[in-house]
Amino acid sequence: MSAIPSARVAARIRKELGIDVTEEAGDYGEFTVLVDGEPIRRGNPIATVFAVLPPVTEIVAAVRERLGR
């Protein structure tokens, strides 16, 4: 998967929630968002290959909810 979609998600989380974000390479087509080591959002591997990821707003909302913010 291209790093561009994950970089956009990471930048949005940093901006909206003011928290540090670490990006890590995964398997081809993998897109998983972890909070404290727990997966909170995953992208469908087939959809990820075609850059169809969960909307950034949903990802940020899921992180916000998990952190209780």
C-alpha positions in Angstrom: 0.0 0.0 0.0 1.1 3.5 -0.7 2.3 5.4 2.4 0.3 8.5 1.2 -3.1 7.4 2.6 -1.6 6.4 5.9 0.4 9.6 6.1 -2.9 11.6 5.6 -4.6 9.7 8.4 -1.6 10.1 10.7 -1.5 13.9 10.0 -5.2 14.3 10.6 -5.0 12.4 14.0 -2.0 14.6 15.0 -3.8 17.8 14.0 -7.3 17.0 15.5 -6.3 15.1 18.6 -2.8 16.5 19.3 -1.3 13.1 19.9 1.9 11.4 18.6 1.3 8.9 15.9 3.7 6.3 14.6 3.4 4.7 11.2 4.7 1.2 10.6 5.0 -0.8 7.4 2.7 -3.8 7.3 2.0 -6.6 4.9 1.0 -5.6 1.3 -2.5 -4.1 1.4 -2.7 -3.9 5.2 -4.2 -0.9 6.9 -4.7 -1.2 10.6 -5.0 1.6 13.2 -3.8 0.6 16.6 -4.4 2.5 19.9 -2.3 1.3 22.8 -1.5 -1.8 20.7 -5.2 -2.7 20.2 -6.7 -2.6 16.7 -9.6 -0.2 16.4 -9.9 0.1 12.7 -8.9 -2.1 9.8 -9.0 -1.6 6.1 -10.2 -4.4 3.9 -7.0 -5.8 2.2 -8.6 -5.9 -1.2 -10.1 -2.4 -0.8 -6.8 -1.1 0.5 -4.9 -2.3 -2.6 -7.3 0.0 -4.6 -6.9 2.8 -2.0 -10.4 2.5 -0.7 -9.9 3.1 3.0 -12.3 3.9 5.7 -13.1 7.6 5.7 -10.5 9.6 7.7 -13.3 11.2 9.8 -14.4 7.7 10.9 -10.9 6.7 11.8 -10.3 9.9 13.8 -13.7 9.4 15.6 -12.7 5.8 16.5 -9.4 7.0 17.9 -11.1 9.8 19.8 -13.7 7.3 21.2 -11.0 4.8 22.3 -9.1 7.5 24.0 -12.2 8.9 25.7 -11.8 12.4 24.2 
